[in-house]
Amino acid sequence: MLHCTFVLSIPTRILNIDAMNTIQSKVAIIGLGNIGRAIATNLTQGNHPVILASSTPGKAQQLANSLGDLATAQEITAAINTADIIIPAIYFDKLKEFLTTFAQELQGKIVIDVSNPIAPDGKGGFIKTIGQNESAGKILSQLAPQNATLVKAFGTLGAASLTKAAFNKPDRKVLFYASDSTKSNKQIETLIYDSGFTALNIGGIEQAIRIEVFGDLHEFGALGQTVTLDEAQAKVQQV
């Protein structure tokens, strides 16, 4: 098991439901594997429209048909151009290529990184594909267009928990997020709320390693489970 050293405990920001912007952001989900499908399903269940895109267009149309009127399928470039928020639900290495290939189209967009830099270890487990103390979010933030906002979110839970824990009652489960920009916080928090979770901001991208696989705030790290807001706040303050 890999271990990460954290040197900073930062203040958190909690979603204020009463202060949420009622105007929904246009969201495009690129890549429709287990994570992409889970996010798309949760958002439509939360009455938030989604644009779906895939390198296999028929796959996007098929999922859109199954999700109903709130989901539409477009090809990748059109989806990026239409949306305010782009969620590339693709592997870390593919996401690096994505940021370069679509650099022009991503100008001024919010890009949500859900990736985790891992690969099978050949023993039934997983290992990091980058340095032990390196963060996918930090690496990707340096590749994103300068006027795009990169946010780390939705990757702190596996696909099964994203599906099963959404809209939990009586207390919603938490999805953590990190970003160097505070301008997009309300949009991100509204999006997380619409997907069936409570948002908790842990700070800037330098904190993203905490919410990546093996991090202290990841389901497959020290956290070990989904948590409510009270439980999450206590964990966030631990170094």
N, C-alpha and C positions, 0 to 999 in steps of 0.2 A: 504493500500500500504506500502510495506517495504521500508526503506530508508537505504542507506549505507553511511558511512563516509569515505572520502578519504583524505589522509594526504600528498599525494605526486603528483606533476605534473612532468612528466619526458620528456626528449627529445624523439622525434620520428624519425623513419627512413622510408623514402619513397622509394617505388620501383623505381629503375632505369632500365627502359626497355632496354636501350642500353647495360647495363652491365649484363643482364640475361644470365645464363648458357643455352646454346642451347640444352644440353643433358637433356631429360625429365626423371624425376624420375619415377620408377615403383611404382604405387599406388594401394593399396588394400583397398576397402571399405567393411567393415564388418557390416552387418545390412542394410536392404533395406527398411526401413520405409520411411516416407515423406522426411526427411533430407537426408538420404543416397541416395535415388533415385534422389533428386534434384542435389546433388553434382555430382553424376555419369553422369547425363544427361548434366550438364553444362560442365564438363571436356571433354566429347566426342564431344560436340559442339565446344569446343575450340581445337579440334584435339589432345587431350591428352588421350592415352590409359588408361584403368582402368581394374582392376581385381575385380570381384564381388564375395562376399561370404555371405552365410546366414546359419542360423541353419536349414533352409528349402532349401536344394540344388536346388530343382526345381524352386524356386522363383528367385534365382540368374541366372539360365540358361534362364528363361523366360525374365528377364530384359536385359540380355546380347543379346539375340536374337533381342529384340526391339531396342536396341541402335546401333546395327551394328558391323562392323568389329573391331572397336576400343575397344570393351568390350568383356571380356572373363569371364567365370564362373569357380571357383575352390572351393574345400572344404576349410574350414577356416584355418586349419594348413598349407596347401599347399600355400594358398594365402599369409599368413604372411611370410612364408619362401621365397617366390618369390619376394615380394615387398621390396622397400626401405622405403616407407612411408605407415603407417597403419592408416586408418581412421575408428575407431570403432563408427559407427553412431548408438549408443545404449544408453539406459537410464543410468543415473549416477550410480545407484546401480549395474546394470549389468556390467558397465564398471569397477567398482572396482573388481568384480569377474574376469572379462576378464584379467586384468593386472596380477592377481595372477595365474590364470589357464594357461596362455600362457607366463609366465615369461621367460622361457627358449627361446622360439621362438622369443620373442621381444628383445632379446639381440642385441644391436647395431642398433636398428631401430629407426626411427622417428615416434612417436605416436601422432596423432592429436586428441585432446579432443574437441568434439563439444557439450558436454553435458551441460544441465542446471538442477540443483537440485531442481525441482519443482514438485508439485502435486496439483490436484484440491482441492479447499478449501470448496467445497460443496455449494458455493454460486454463481457459475458461473465464478469464478476467480481462481487464483493460489496462492500458498504459497511456500516459500522455505522449503525444507526438511532438511536443515542444518542451523546452526546458522546464524543470520542476517548478521554478519560481517565475516562469513566463505566463502571460495571460493572453488568451485568444482575443479578448476584447481590446486590450492595449495594442496588440499587433495590428488588428484590423482598423483601429481608430487612426493609425498612421497611414493606412492605405486609402481611406475614404476621401472623397473630394473635400477640399478645405471648407467649402460652404455647405456641406452636408452634415447632419447631426447623427452621430453613431451612438446608439443606446444598447446596452446589454440587458436583455429581458427574455422571459418565456423559456429560457434554457435551464432554469434551476430545478425543474422537475422532469422526470421521464414522461414519455408519451402516455403511459398507463395512468399515472397520477394526474397529468393534465386533463385527462378524460374523466376519471373517477372522482377527483376532488373538486371539480368545478361546481360552483353554485352550492357549496356545502352549507348546511343549516344545522344549528342556528348561527354558528360563527363561520364566516368564510375563511378559507385558507389563504395564505400569503404567497404572492409572487414578488420577489425582489427585483429591483432594477438599478442600473448605474449609468450615469451620463455626465459628461463634462459641461453640458449645457442645461440651464434651468428653464430655458424658454419653452422647451417641449414637455415639461413635466406634466402639465395638465392633460395634454393629449395622450401621453403614455399612461397616466393613471386612469383616465377614462377608458382607454382601450383595455387595460387589465381588468377594470371593474366590469366592463361589458362582457369579458370572457369568463366571468364567474369567480374572480379572485379579488382580494384586497391588495393594493400596491404598497410597497415599502421601499423608499429610496435609500440606498446605502451610501450614496456619495458619487464621486467622480469615477471615470474609467479606471483609475489606478486601483480601485476597489473591486473591479470585475472578477479578479481571480478568486475572490471569496464565493462568488455565485456560479463558478464553473465546476465541472466534475472534479472531485477530490477536495474542493474548497470547503471551508467550515460552514458555509450557508447553502450548500448544495445537497439535494436529496441523496445523491450517491457520494457524499463526503461525510464530514463530521455531523451534519444536521441529521441525516439518516431517515427523514420522514417529512411529511407535510406538516405545517404548523399554522396555528392561528396567530392573530396579530400580537396578542400578549406574549405568546411563546417566542415569536419572531423578534420582538423588541428586546427581550432578554438575551437572545442569542447574538444579535447584532452588536451589542455592547461588549461582547467577549472578544478578547484579542487572542 
